[in-house]
Amino acid sequence: MTLEELTVEATAEIEAAKPLYKQVNNERLEFTFADYDQAIIDLANSKWDTQQFGYIEARQQAYGSVQDQLDMQYWDGVNGTTTWADHIAQVKSDNPKPS
C-alpha cells in the first residue's frame, strides 16, 4: 500500500476510536483537532514502517542465533548437505522484502 492509502486507513481507525484522550498535568483532556491530525500521521507512519521494514525483524527472529547457523554450516560441510542454505532460503521466502 502507498503512504496515502495507509493514511486513509489510519484516518478511519482514528475516527472509529474517537473520542481519544490525553493526560495533561493530571487532567484528562480529549484530543484537540491538532492531536487527532498528529495521531493519524503517527499511525500511518507506523503502518508504513511495519510494511516496509517489518520483514527485517521477522527474518532476524527466524534465522536463529549465529551459533546455530555456524553449527548448521559445520555439519553441512561434514555431511555434504545444504541444511543451512535451505534454512536461509526458506526464511527469505517466508519473509519477502516488499516490492
N, C-alpha and C positions, 0 to 999 in steps of 0.2 A: 504494500500500500504506500501511497505517497504521503508526505507530511500533511498535505492539505486534507486528504481522506482521513488520516488519523486525527486531525484537528476536529473534523466533523463528528467523528466517533466520540472523541473526548468531550465535545460540547454536549452531545446527547447524554453522556454519562453524568456529567456535572449537573445538567438540567434536571435529570431524574433524581439526583441525590439531594436537591435543594429541599429545605434550607440547610446550608452549611454554616458552621460556627467556628470562631477562633477565640482563644483566651488572651485577653489583654489586661495586664495589671489585676489579675484575679477576677476579671469581669468577662462573662460570656457574651460575645457580640456576634451577630450574624455578619457574614461576609459582605463587604461592600461590592459595588459593581466592579471596581478595580481588582478586588480579591478574587471574584469569580473569573474575570478575564485571565488573571495570572494562573489560577488553578487549571483552567483549560489549556493554557500554554504549557504548563508544567506536565500535565497528564499526557498531552500529545507528544511532547519531547521524550517522556519516559517510554511511551509506546514505541516511538521511533528508535530509541536506543536499544530496546529489547529486540525489536525486529531486525535491526542492522547488526547488532553485536551479541545478541543472546546466544548465538551458536558457539561463541568462543568459550563461555563458561561451561556450556553443555559438553563441549569437546574436552575441556580440561578435566572435568569430572569423569568422563567416560574413558579417557586414556589410561587412567590409573597412575600409580607412582612411577617415578623414574626407575626405582629399583626393580619394580615388577617388569617394566619394559626391557631393562637390561637383562633380566633373568630370561625373558622370552627370547631375546636376541641370542644369548649364550646357548640356550637349548636348541634354538633353530640351527645354529652353527654346528652343534654336536650331532644333531639328528637329521640335518639336511631338510628341515621343514620350513614353512613360511608363516608360522603362527603369529609372529609379531607384525609382519607386513599385512596379513589378513585382518588382524585386530585393528590396525591403524586405518585401513581402507574401510572397514565396517563403521568405525567411529565417524569418519568423514562422510560416509554415505548416509548415516543416520542423522547427522547434524550438518547439513549443507550450508555453505555461505549463501546469503541472499544475493539474488542477481540484480 
